[in-house]
Amino acid sequence: MNKLLILLVLFYCGCHTKQQNGMPAERPKDLELHYHSDGGMLDHAEDINIGADSCVYNVRDNGKQTHRLFSLSSKEMDGLYDVLKKNEIDKITYTTESNVYDRGGVSIQVEWNKNQQISIDDSQGSFVKENWRKQWEEVCGYLEKLVKEH
């Protein structure tokens, strides 16, 4: 009986921990997203930093620098969060290969509650796994569209 009780407690703790590591049901007020796209050997890079208070878009293209500030409404932040959750960004996985040189690509980092973080890398020697490619591209496409609209 004691062993069964201990197993049930361990099972409950394991399930509870897994839920805490995923994304919260509602958008955290301090949600931040950092997007970086790099052209590899090309002189091109884009950075998108999104926060509740302000957003920044930086582009470097063949030596030309562009810096733009914009903001998202609470509704737009909720929409972004919905896209992240719908595409299960917290479950997207990637592999790393060692013999890849000068490959550009995209990396995304999502942060909230000052200590929760998700990082996904599809650049240099890291590749989003094929079974997550559709979700990854939907998130990236949404972010690129969001910036163009602002």
N, C-alpha and C positions, 0 to 999 in steps of 0.2 A: 504494500500500500504506500509506504514512504517513497519507494522508488518511482511509483507511478506519479505521485504528487510532484516529486522533483522533476521528472520528465515534462509534466504539464507546465510547470513554472518556467523551465528552460525553453520550451516551445513558445510560450507566450512572450517571453523576453526576446527571443529571436525574431518573432513576427513584429513585435513592437519596434525593435531597432530598425528593421528593414523599412517600415513605414516612415520613420523619422529621417532616414537617409534620402528618401525620394523627395520630389518637389511637393510643397504644401498645396492643399486643395485651393486656397485663395492666393492671389498675388501678394507677396510680401511688400510692404510699403517701401523697403529699402532695396528693392530689386535693382541689380546692375547687370548690364550685359556689355561685354567687350568683344568686338569682332575685328579680326585682322586678316586681310587678304594681301598676299605677297606674290609678285610676278616672277619669283625665282631669279633667273638671269636677266629678266627685263627690269628696267628702272620704273617699276610701278608698284605702289602699295596703297591700300586703303585701310583706314581705321575708323570704326564706328564705336563710340562709347555712349551708352544709353543709361540714364539714371532718372529717378523720379523728378529731380530738380532741374536737370539740364542734360543736353545731348551735344556731342561734338562729332563732326565728320571731318577727317583729314585725308587728303589725297596727295600723293607724290607721283607725278607722271612725267618721265623724261626731264627731270630737274625742276619742273613747274610744281609749286606747292599751292594747295587750296585748303583753306581752313574755314569751316562753317559751323556756327552754333544754331541749334534749333531746340525745340521742346516738344514733348508729347503730352497730350491731355491724359487724364486718368483713364478715360475710356480707351485711348490708343495703347496705353501701358497694359490695360487688361486684355486688349486684343493680342498684343505681343505675347503676353503670358499664356493666353489660350493656345496660340500657335506652338509655343514651346512644349506645353503639356500634351496637346493633341499629337504631336510628333515624337513624344516621349524622349525629349532631349537628354533626360537623365539616364536613359538606357542605351543610347547610341554608343557603340564600341568601335574601336579602331585598332589596327595592328601597326607594328613598327618594323621596318626593314632597315638594315644597316648600310647597304650599298646603293643608296640613292643620293645623288648630288644635284644641287641647284634646282630643285623642284619647288615651284611656288605652290600656293594653295591657300586654304582658309583654316583659321582656328577660331573657336568661340569659347568664351568663358562666361559663365553665369554665376552670380554671387547674390547671397541674401543672408539676413540675420548675422552679419559680420563673421560667421564662421562656416557657413554652408557654401559649397562651391562645386560646380560641374565644369570640366574642361574637356573639349573635344578638339582633336587636331587632324586635319586632312591636308597636311603640307610637309615639305621636306621628306623624311623617311616614314611618315605616318600616313595611313590610309584608312578612311572610314570603311568598315566592313560592308560588303556588297548588300547584305540583307537589311542594312540601315541606310543605304544610299538615297532612296526616295525621300525618307524623312529629313535627312541632312540637307538635301537640295531644296526641299520645301522651306525649311527654316532659313537657309541662306537667301533664297529668292525673296522671301517675305521681308527680310532685313534690307536687302538692296532696294526693293520697291518702296519700303517705308522711308528710306533716306531720299529717294528721288521725289517723293511727294512733299517733302519738307525742304 
